[in-house]
């Protein structure tokens, strides 16, 4: 069964210099009519506060449109940033694709 959501892969660094392009990529997907978006963080090595802001903005945009954002696959250093900053209470963060897919399939 195909996923009922679209996946965007984050790679390398998500910070002030890369966040704008990543946000544009995700907004392009959302603007194409996608309501539920999964972001695969398994290729992400670093995330800054600017990167966290991008994810929060995307989650709010999707929520306003009746959709949802699910983040998954974060490596330990990136997951620790989510934990320390408290973003795990603001965003839906899952250990893997299957857990994110299960969450997004529930309405």
C-alpha positions as CSV (number, residue, x, y, z in Angstrom):
1,X,0.0,0.0,0.0
2,X,1.4,3.4,-0.9
3,X,1.8,6.1,1.7
4,X,-1.1,8.6,2.0
5,X,1.5,11.3,2.5
6,X,4.4,12.8,0.7
7,X,8.0,12.5,1.9
8,X,10.7,15.1,1.7
9,X,14.3,14.1,2.6
10,X,16.4,16.5,4.7
11,X,20.2,16.1,4.1
12,X,23.3,17.5,5.6
13,X,22.6,20.6,7.6
14,X,19.4,22.5,8.3
15,X,20.4,25.9,9.4
16,X,20.1,29.6,8.4
17,X,22.0,29.1,5.1
18,X,20.1,26.0,4.0
19,X,16.7,26.5,5.7
20,X,15.3,28.9,3.1
21,X,15.8,26.4,0.3
22,X,14.5,23.5,2.3
23,X,11.4,25.5,3.3
24,X,10.8,26.5,-0.3
25,X,11.1,22.8,-1.4
26,X,8.5,21.8,1.3
27,X,6.2,24.6,0.5
28,X,6.3,23.6,-3.2
29,X,5.1,20.1,-2.2
30,X,2.4,21.6,0.1
31,X,1.3,24.0,-2.6
32,X,0.8,21.1,-5.0
33,X,-2.1,19.9,-2.8
34,X,-0.3,17.7,-0.3
35,X,-2.0,17.9,3.1
36,X,0.1,15.4,5.1
37,X,3.9,15.7,4.9
38,X,6.6,13.4,6.2
39,X,10.2,14.7,6.6
40,X,12.8,12.0,6.6
41,X,15.6,13.2,8.8
42,X,17.9,10.2,8.5
43,X,20.3,12.1,6.2
44,X,20.4,15.2,8.4
45,X,23.6,15.6,10.4
46,X,22.9,19.0,12.0
47,X,20.0,21.2,12.9
48,X,20.2,24.8,14.2
49,X,17.5,27.0,15.8
50,X,16.9,28.4,12.3
51,X,16.3,24.8,11.1
52,X,13.9,24.2,14.0
53,X,12.0,27.3,13.1
54,X,11.6,26.1,9.5
55,X,10.0,22.9,10.7
56,X,7.7,24.7,13.1
57,X,6.6,27.1,10.4
58,X,5.8,24.1,8.1
59,X,3.9,22.3,10.8
60,X,1.8,25.4,11.5
61,X,1.1,25.9,7.8
62,X,0.0,22.3,7.4
63,X,-2.2,22.5,10.5
64,X,-3.9,25.6,9.2
65,X,-4.7,23.8,6.0
66,X,-6.0,20.8,7.9
67,X,-2.9,18.7,7.3
68,X,-0.1,17.3,9.5
69,X,3.7,17.1,9.6
70,X,5.5,14.0,10.8
71,X,9.3,14.0,11.3
72,X,11.2,10.7,11.4
73,X,14.5,8.9,11.3
74,X,16.6,11.5,13.2
75,X,20.2,10.5,14.0
76,X,21.1,10.7,17.7
77,X,22.6,14.3,17.6
78,X,19.6,15.7,15.8
79,X,17.2,13.8,18.1
80,X,19.0,15.2,21.1
81,X,18.4,18.8,19.8
82,X,14.7,18.0,19.5
83,X,14.7,16.6,23.1
84,X,16.7,19.4,24.7
85,X,14.8,22.2,23.0
86,X,11.4,20.7,23.8
87,X,10.4,20.5,20.2
88,X,9.3,16.9,20.7
89,X,6.3,18.5,22.5
90,X,5.6,20.9,19.6
91,X,6.2,18.6,16.6
92,X,5.3,15.0,15.8
93,X,8.7,13.2,15.9
94,X,8.9,9.4,15.2
95,X,11.8,6.9,15.2
96,X,11.1,5.6,11.7
97,X,9.0,5.8,8.5
98,X,6.5,3.1,9.6
99,X,5.7,4.9,12.9
100,X,5.2,8.2,11.0
101,X,3.1,6.5,8.4
102,X,0.9,4.9,11.1
103,X,0.4,8.3,12.8
104,X,-0.5,10.1,9.6
105,X,-2.9,7.3,8.5
106,X,-5.0,7.9,11.7
107,X,-7.6,10.6,11.3
